[in-house]
Amino acid sequence: MTDKDRSRLATRPLLLFMLVLLFASTASAEWKEKVLYSFQGGTDGAYPSGGVVSDKQGNLYGATQQGGGTNCSPMAACGTVYQLVPPAKKGDPWTENVLHVFQGKQHNDGEFPSGGVIADASGNIYGTSSYGGTGDCVLLGIKGGCGTVFELSPPQTKNGKWTYAILYSFKGGKDGYLPFGDLVFGSAGNLYGATYFGGGKGTTCDPDFQYCGTVFELSPPKTKSGAWTEKVLHSFAGGADGANPNGGLALDSKSNIYGTTNIGGYEGGQCGTQGCGTAFELKPPTTKGSPWTEIQLHTFAGGNDGAVPVAGMTLGSNGNLYGITVGTLFRLAPLSPKSRGWKETILYTFNGCGSGCDPEGKLIFDGTGRLYGTTYSAQSVSGTVFRLTPPGSKGGDWRLSLLYGFKGAPDGAQPAAGLVFDKVGNLYSTTTKGGTGTCSFGCGTVFKVWP
């Protein structure tokens, strides 16, 4: 991992573009934008991690990597889980409620979430913290914990307190270390996710962290007071196998799991011995107790093929998979069952930063088959929201439209998470910087964009 990658992992980039131009492109003025909340960097949180989810009442939920408290070690960046409540009267501000402030390893709590949260049908919130918990992993010479999976349950009475519980603390070694990216639900209520390190395999992924990462399953207890059970489904070995999975997994109706690794795969070419990353599938065993089977769907080679897939996979129609690399938007389509191969198609290439560059958030579909996402930066603005429209019946290229360009504080800046729709087609997510907070370049925002 390069110094730049490590910096992103820790705080998202602290060195951002200073904006001197307003967003003037007519193509990007299609949609309107409103900052719903600006994090202030104190007890309310700072630097949102991942996007947001909503409940039936229109409340939004998410996590921040920092803020809440400053007494966590070794990161000194505890982090929060928050709720945003829409105003009862039009024109009034949204209200933030901090549901949990992470306390860190010294309290056997989590610290520093590196993904968003997800919600079940009962309104329970689930997520991960990259550090903290009861594990003995060491960072910077300090036992900082190996990360956790947590749950927040809504109050039973109006204005009551949410109930926080750690479902699992990673141990490192053959277990995972540093959970990364969003969790995803399985059909039986299981949770699936990825850890960036750990797993017991691979020795060349990073000089400061052990092993090359895992995909894990967390199963709910069989009895009401029982413990959740964790199982490592695959440990990455680096090299041709891939390394450092980044979460954002996708599950199909047969419980196959799809995802990407930041590095690994082909050794050589543009990415050197580190590799440019992979797309993989994990197939469940046909007999109970047997191991899951990993299949490499695609090995990225850099250049026109793209490199460093960073946001997992989105499952589309006909079993196609969609994802992003640092410079491309791509599709993987299954070939005939006999060949068991997959075909990669580059749907769009970001040449320069005129139409945005460095996409980082997971793609989503609307009802007509169009894709939506964000770019972390752009030539004259501080990141964008974009739409990718498929070709019509006569063929042609996919067409990218810039829906909004962020202007920097007091507007948002540097979006790095996926988007979510509400019932009427409005989009919501977060920016890692910008807003009115007192952090350098702002502490981040939650925003809404709409046609």
Long-range contacts (C-beta under 8 A, 24 or more apart in sequence): 1-205, 1-206, 1-208, 1-209, 1-244, 5-262, 6-208, 9-114, 9-130, 9-180, 9-196, 10-75, 11-47, 11-65, 11-66, 11-77, 12-47, 12-49, 12-65, 12-414, 12-416, 12-432, 12-433, 13-414, 13-432, 14-440, 14-441, 16-382, 16-413, 16-414, 16-433, 16-441, 17-377, 17-382, 19-380, 19-381, 19-382, 19-407, 19-408, 19-413, 21-380, 21-381, 22-380, 22-407, 23-380, 23-381, 23-405, 23-406, 23-407, 24-380, 25-380, 25-402, 25-405, 27-401, 27-402, 28-381, 28-384, 28-402, 28-403, 28-404, 28-405, 30-401, 30-402, 30-403, 30-404, 30-451, 31-385, 31-403, 31-404, 31-449, 31-450, 31-451, 32-404, 32-449, 32-450, 32-451, 33-385, 33-404, 33-406, 33-411, 33-412, 33-447, 33-448, 33-449, 34-447, 34-448, 34-449, 35-410, 35-411, 35-412, 35-434, 35-435, 35-445, 35-446, 35-447, 36-60, 36-84, 36-94, 36-428, 36-445, 36-446, 36-447, 36-448, 37-84, 37-93, 37-94, 37-96, 37-435, 37-445, 37-446, 38-410, 38-434, 38-435, 38-436, 38-437, 38-442, 38-443, 38-444, 38-445, 39-64, 39-67, 39-435, 39-437, 39-443, 39-444, 39-445, 40-436, 40-437, 40-438, 40-443, 41-66, 41-67, 41-437, 41-438, 41-439, 41-443, 42-67, 43-67, 43-68, 43-69, 43-98, 43-101, 44-68, 44-80, 44-82, 44-96, 44-98, 45-79, 45-80, 45-82, 45-98, 45-443, 46-437, 46-439, 46-443, 46-444, 47-432, 47-433, 47-439, 47-443, 47-444, 48-417, 48-430, 48-431, 48-432, 48-444, 48-445, 48-446, 49-79, 49-113, 49-114, 49-115, 49-116, 49-417, 50-113, 50-115, 50-116, 50-117, 50-127, 50-181, 50-182, 50-417, 50-418, 50-430, 51-116, 51-361, 51-417, 51-418, 51-419, 51-420, 51-428, 51-429, 51-430, 52-84, 52-116, 52-420, 52-428, 52-429, 52-430, 52-446, 53-116, 53-117, 53-118, 53-119, 53-125, 53-420, 54-420, 54-422, 54-428, 55-119, 55-123, 58-86, 58-422, 59-83, 59-84, 59-85, 59-86, 60-84, 60-428, 60-446, 61-99, 61-117, 61-119, 61-125, 62-116, 62-117, 62-430, 62-446, 63-113, 63-115, 63-116, 63-117, 63-127, 64-113, 64-444, 65-112, 65-113, 65-114, 66-112, 67-443, 68-98, 68-101, 68-102, 69-101, 69-102, 69-103, 71-103, 71-104, 71-106, 72-102, 72-103, 72-104, 72-105, 72-106, 72-111, 72-112, 72-131, 72-132, 73-104, 73-105, 73-106, 73-142, 73-144, 74-131, 74-139, 74-140, 74-141, 74-142, 74-144, 75-104, 75-111, 75-112, 75-131, 75-139, 75-144, 77-111, 77-112, 78-102, 78-103, 78-104, 78-111, 78-112, 79-110, 79-111, 79-112, 79-113, 79-129, 81-113, 81-117, 81-125, 81-127, 81-150, 81-152, 84-446, 94-446, 99-125, 99-152, 99-162, 99-164, 100-150, 100-152, 100-162, 100-164, 102-129, 102-132, 103-132, 104-131, 104-132, 104-144, 104-145, 105-131, 105-132, 105-133, 105-143, 105-144, 105-145, 108-132, 108-133, 108-134, 108-166, 108-169, 109-133, 109-148, 109-166, 110-145, 110-147, 110-148, 110-150, 110-166, 111-144, 111-145, 114-178, 114-179, 114-180, 114-181, 114-196, 115-179, 115-180, 115-181, 115-182, 115-183, 115-193, 115-247, 116-182, 116-417, 116-418, 117-182, 118-182, 118-183, 118-184, 118-185, 120-185, 120-189, 122-153, 122-154, 123-153, 123-154, 124-151, 124-152, 124-153, 124-154, 125-151, 125-152, 125-153, 126-150, 126-151, 126-152, 126-167, 126-183, 126-191, 127-182, 127-183, 128-179, 128-180, 128-183, 128-193, 129-179, 130-178, 130-179, 130-180, 130-196, 131-178, 133-166, 133-169, 133-170, 134-169, 135-169, 135-170, 135-171, 135-172, 135-175, 135-177, 136-171, 136-172, 137-170, 137-172, 137-177, 137-178, 137-210, 139-208, 145-169, 146-170, 146-171, 146-172, 146-175, 146-176, 146-177, 146-178, 146-198, 147-176, 147-177, 147-178, 147-179, 147-195, 148-179, 149-179, 149-183, 149-191, 149-193, 149-218, 149-228, 149-230, 167-191, 167-218, 167-228, 168-218, 168-228, 168-230, 170-195, 170-198, 170-230, 172-198, 172-210, 173-198, 173-200, 173-210, 173-211, 174-198, 174-199, 174-200, 174-232, 174-235, 175-199, 175-214, 175-230, 175-232, 176-213, 176-214, 176-216, 176-232, 177-209, 177-210, 177-211, 178-209, 179-247, 180-245, 180-246, 180-247, 181-245, 181-246, 181-247, 181-248, 181-249, 181-311, 181-312, 182-247, 182-248, 182-312, 182-362, 183-247, 184-249, 184-250, 184-251, 186-217, 186-251, 186-255, 187-251, 187-255, 188-219, 189-220, 190-217, 190-218, 190-219, 190-220, 191-217, 191-218, 192-216, 192-217, 192-218, 192-233, 192-249, 192-251, 192-257, 193-218, 193-247, 193-249, 194-245, 194-246, 194-247, 194-249, 194-259, 195-245, 196-244, 196-245, 196-246, 197-244, 198-235, 199-232, 199-234, 199-235, 199-236, 200-235, 201-235, 201-236, 201-237, 201-238, 201-241, 202-235, 202-236, 202-237, 202-238, 202-239, 202-241, 202-243, 203-238, 204-238, 204-239, 204-273, 205-238, 205-243, 205-244, 205-263, 205-264, 206-244, 211-235, 212-236, 212-237, 212-238, 212-241, 212-242, 212-243, 212-244, 212-264, 213-243, 213-244, 213-245, 213-261, 214-245, 215-245, 215-249, 215-257, 215-259, 215-282, 233-257, 233-282, 233-292, 234-282, 234-292, 234-294, 236-261, 236-264, 238-263, 238-264, 239-264, 239-267, 239-275, 240-264, 240-265, 240-266, 240-267, 240-275, 240-296, 240-299, 241-278, 241-294, 241-296, 242-275, 242-277, 242-278, 242-280, 242-296, 243-275, 245-280, 246-309, 246-310, 246-311, 246-312, 247-312, 248-311, 248-312, 248-313, 248-362, 248-418, 249-312, 249-313, 250-312, 250-313, 250-314, 250-315, 250-321, 251-315, 252-315, 252-319, 254-284, 255-284, 256-281, 256-282, 256-283, 256-284, 257-281, 257-282, 257-292, 258-282, 258-297, 258-313, 258-315, 258-321, 259-312, 259-313, 260-309, 260-310, 260-311, 260-312, 260-313, 260-323, 261-309, 262-308, 262-309, 262-310, 263-308, 265-296, 265-299, 265-300, 266-299, 266-300, 266-301, 269-301, 269-302, 269-303, 270-301, 270-302, 270-303, 270-307, 271-300, 271-301, 271-302, 271-307, 271-308, 275-299, 276-300, 276-301, 276-302, 276-305, 276-306, 276-307, 276-308, 277-307, 277-308, 277-309, 277-325, 278-309, 279-309, 279-313, 279-321, 279-323, 279-332, 279-342, 295-340, 297-321, 297-332, 297-342, 298-332, 298-342, 298-344, 300-325, 304-346, 304-349, 305-344, 305-346, 306-330, 306-346, 310-359, 310-360, 311-359, 311-360, 311-361, 311-362, 311-363, 311-418, 312-362, 314-362, 314-363, 314-364, 314-365, 314-371, 316-365, 316-369, 317-369, 322-347, 322-363, 322-371, 323-363, 324-359, 324-360, 324-362, 324-363, 324-373, 326-358, 326-359, 327-357, 329-359, 329-363, 329-371, 329-373, 329-388, 329-398, 347-371, 347-388, 347-398, 348-388, 348-398, 348-400, 350-375, 352-379, 353-377, 353-378, 353-379, 354-378, 354-379, 355-384, 355-386, 355-400, 355-402, 356-383, 356-384, 356-386, 356-402, 360-415, 360-416, 360-417, 361-415, 361-416, 361-417, 361-418, 361-419, 361-429, 362-417, 362-418, 363-388, 363-418, 364-418, 364-419, 364-420, 364-421, 366-421, 366-425, 372-403, 372-419, 372-427, 373-418, 373-419, 374-415, 374-416, 374-417, 374-418, 374-419, 374-429, 375-415, 376-414, 376-415, 376-416, 377-414, 378-405, 380-405, 381-405, 381-406, 381-407, 382-406, 382-407, 382-408, 382-411, 382-412, 382-413, 382-414, 382-433, 382-434, 383-412, 383-413, 383-414, 383-415, 383-431, 384-415, 385-415, 385-419, 385-427, 385-429, 385-449, 403-449, 404-449, 406-431, 406-434, 408-433, 408-434, 408-441, 408-442, 409-433, 409-434, 409-435, 409-436, 409-441, 409-442, 410-434, 410-435, 410-436, 410-442, 411-435, 411-445, 412-442, 412-444, 412-445, 412-447, 413-441, 413-442, 425-450, 425-451, 426-450
